[in-house]
Amino acid sequence: MADFVRLRARGLVPVAAGENLAGAAAFAEWVHRGALDVVQPDVSRAGGLTESLRIGALTLAAGLRLAPHISHGVINHAATLHLLSALGRDTVFEADPTPVNPLRDGLLSGGVRLDGGIAVLVDAPGFGVQVDEERLGAFAGRTGSPWPRPPRYGRTS
């Protein structure tokens, strides 16, 4: 955190971080010590929706910008939109631009609807996400990343 405080003190660029922090207490310390300009909690890592609401409230109370980080799943996208809605914010959030995502494509649906480039909450129970249980079962027992890896330099296999 000390490096972030020093970087922010230089005032050259806004400092954004937080996607790997967990709990409002951790975020409060970073905010109190002056480490951030933009707070980026990830609902799935920060402690869930309720803890993210606390983080959002302390961020806004400190006069800082909130731009939540989003992991690769539709459930996380939907939860983040609900977070922003509950905080009364119409703002930006970091989305998943990956062209291939086995934990999103065909596995989960609903939750987020795009309307003219704007993410909109759907009118469905919970976060509005449907899980394809059969496809999800195909991941049972697997380890490692499901994302395709580019070939390493100088290696053909």
N, C-alpha and C positions, 0 to 999 in steps of 0.2 A: 504494500500500500504506500510506503514512503516514496517509492519511485513515481507513483501517480501524483502524489501531493507535490513533489518537486516539478514534475512536468506541467501540471496545471498552474503552478506559481509562475512559470515562465510566460504564460498567457499567449502562446503562439497559436494554439488550436484548441477547440473545445475537447475535453477528455470524456470519453464514453466508456463505460465498463459495467460489469455486474452479472453477466450471463452465467457465471459459475459460482456466484455467491449464494449462500443459503441462509434464510431467516432475516427478519426485520432488524434484529440486533446487529448483524454483520453489516447490513446496508446503512444503518444508523451511524455506525462507527466511520464508515467511508465518507458519508455525508458530513458528519461532525468534524472530521479531520480535514475536510476540504479537498478530497481526492477526485471529485467528479463534477462535471458540468451536466452530463447526460447520464441518467440512471437507467440501466438495461436489465431488469430482472427477467428471468425465464420462469414462467409459472410452474413448469415441471421440475425445475431445480431449486427454486427459491423457497418451496414449502407449500405449494398449492395455491389455490385461488384466494383463500382467506389471508394467508401470509403475504401474498402479493398485493392484496388490497392495503394492508398495513404499510408495505414498502412504498406503494404508490402515494398513499396519504402523507408519509413523512417526506417523500421527494417533493411533492407539490407544496407542502408547508415550508420547505426550505427554499422554495423559489427556483428549483432546478427543473430541467426538462426530463420528461419520462418518455422513453422509446423502447418498449419491451422487446426482448430477444425472443425469437420463436424457434423451437426445435423443429425437427423434420415432420412431425405428424399433424394430421388434421385436428386431432383432439387438442393439441397444444395451441393451434391457430384459433380454434373456437374458444378455448378458455381465455386466451389473451384478449380476444374481442370482447368477451364478457367482462373481463377486468377493466378494460378501457371504458366500456359502457357504464359500469358501476361507478367508476371514478368521474363520470361525466366528461370524458375527454374525447375529442375528435382530433386524433393525432396520427403520427406515423408509428409503424412497428416494423421490425425486421422480419421478413418473410423468407420462405424456403424457395430459392430459384432453381434448385437442381432439376435437370431435365429427366433424370431417372431416379426414382426413390421407391425401393421395394416396400418400405414401411408406410408409404402413402398411396401409391398407385394401385388401385384395385383392391386394396386391403381395407381402406376406410373411405367413407363417402359422407357427404353432407357437412354440416357444421359451419362452413364458410361459403358464401355466395358472392361472386364478384359482379358488380353492377357499374359499368363504365369506369373500371379501374378502382372502384371503391369496394372494400371488403364490408359485407353486411351480415349481421346475425340472421340466422334462419329461425323461423317460428316452429320449433319442434322441441320435445321434452329434453331436459338436460342441456347438453351442449349441442344437441341436434346432430350428433355423429352416429352413423351406423357402421358396425364392424362386421366384416365378412369373416365369421368364425372359422369356416373351413380353410380359407387362405391363411388366417392367423395360425392355425394348427400346423401349417407347413414349416413355421419358424421354430416350433418346439424342439428343444435340445440342440439347436444350432448355436455356435459361438462365432465370434469375429464379426466383422462389418459386412452388412449385406450389400454395400455399394461397390460397384465395379471399380477395380484399381487400374490406373494407367500403367503400362509397362515401365519398368525401371530403366534408367539410362544404361546402355551397354549390355542389357540382358534381353534375351529373346524368349525366356520361359519364366 
